[in-house]
Amino acid sequence: MAERDYYKILSVGRDAGEEEIKRSYRRLAMQYHPDRNPGDRKAEERFKEASEAYEVLRDPEKREIYDRFGHEGLKGTGFTGFRGFEDIFSTFGDIFEDFFGFGTTRRGRTMARAGADLRYDLTISFLDAAFGKEINIEIPKSMKCDHCGGSGAEPGTFPSTCPTCRGHGQISHIQGFFSISTTCPDCQGEGEVIHTPCSQCRGQKKVRKKKNLDLKIPQGVETGSRLRLRGEGEEGERGGPPGDLYVIIHVERHEFFDRDGDDIICQIPISFFQAALGGDIEVPTLNGTRKLTIPKGTQSGQIFRLKGEGFYHMRGYGKGDEIVQIAVKTPTKLTKRQEELLREFAAIEQDKGEKGFFRKKRRWGKG
């Protein structure tokens, strides 16, 4: 940056007072502010130039050295101007707050900060996951103290500007040719001190409260599903937006059904005779019972599929299926007559098997 006359940069005379210098800088800062001139390198340079001039002329010691020795004199003090925009906004945060409000993202202590996100773990039943449900949840969170209105000071008293950092929230230390800024130890970067803390929040500006929220659980959620409630997290700082609330779903196991994606799985026991003779059976589903036709000779472990009896697809249309696995029960505690019939049945089966075996054997021999 060229070493131009600081008085000419701010368009003030050498006898200008503090308020005149400040007014001139405010006008130039508003005119050449980077947020108002995006991508304009010339405006950025004018903004930096005006800020450097104001930093020198507002400080009585720097101004005296400059008046006597010019730019060379300032170099002997270690003053080298600002490294970037962040340094400028941190140093003159109170000025920019006056005409840009809390929306500017380049200030130091007055920079708005978004609130933290919150997590809430919610356990629901298998059927609630299948069909969805509207429930009310209670969320613990930090909220603005009603007693002090979020100022942190007892009603009737007010915070005052920190005398150490003069409200900047940071202190600059000159070490050789470098200027190092650190957080003010007296106000912890707030720029203000509270002499009479609020009796309710003890100067923290927030208190822990519980908030009730109505939550709509969509159909088809599963364990690990994450529901996002925008703006229901912690409140922001200095006008910043609130965080979000993330509800993590945990689904309880069902006593009869299991889940595989959007399909549900169940095992249905049938008798040996039903498996052999076939017929209709009643199968439980999420929507009641449904008839399933079992063909003759059904084997244990055989799978049947009931279309559309599963979970709703969360990210699309339609539903999954119900997978029915057959479990053939072996009869026990037979009566004498049942045992006789089974032995007769077994003999017939054995005879059929032997005849079939010898027929195959003859075919093999001919081959």
Sequence and secondary structure as in RCSB ss.txt:
>XXXX:A:sequence
MAERDYYKILSVGRDAGEEEIKRSYRRLAMQYHPDRNPGDRKAEERFKEASEAYEVLRDPEKREIYDRFGHEGLK
GTGFTGFRGFEDIFSTFGDIFEDFFGFGTTRRGRTMARAGADLRYDLTISFLDAAFGKEINIEIPKSMKCDHCGG
SGAEPGTFPSTCPTCRGHGQISHIQGFFSISTTCPDCQGEGEVIHTPCSQCRGQKKVRKKKNLDLKIPQGVETGS
RLRLRGEGEEGERGGPPGDLYVIIHVERHEFFDRDGDDIICQIPISFFQAALGGDIEVPTLNGTRKLTIPKGTQS
GQIFRLKGEGFYHMRGYGKGDEIVQIAVKTPTKLTKRQEELLREFAAIEQDKGEKGFFRKKRRWGKG
>XXXX:A:secstr
     HHHHHT  TT  HHHHHHHHHHHHHHH GGGSTT HHHHHHHHHHHHHHHHHTSHHHHHHHHHHHHHHHH
TTT    SSHHHHHHHTHHHHHHHHGGG SS STT  B    EEEEEEE HHHHHH EEEEEEEEEEEE TTTTT
SSB TT   EE TTTTTSSEEEEEETTEEEEEE TTTTTSSEE SSB TTTTTSSEEEEEEEEEEEE TT  TT 
EEEETT SS  BTT     EEEEEEE   SS EEETTEEEEEEEEEHHHHHH EEEEEEETTEEEEEEE TT  T
T EEEETT S B TTSSSB  EEEEEEEE   S  HHHHHHHHHHHHHHHHHHHHHHHHHHHHHHH 
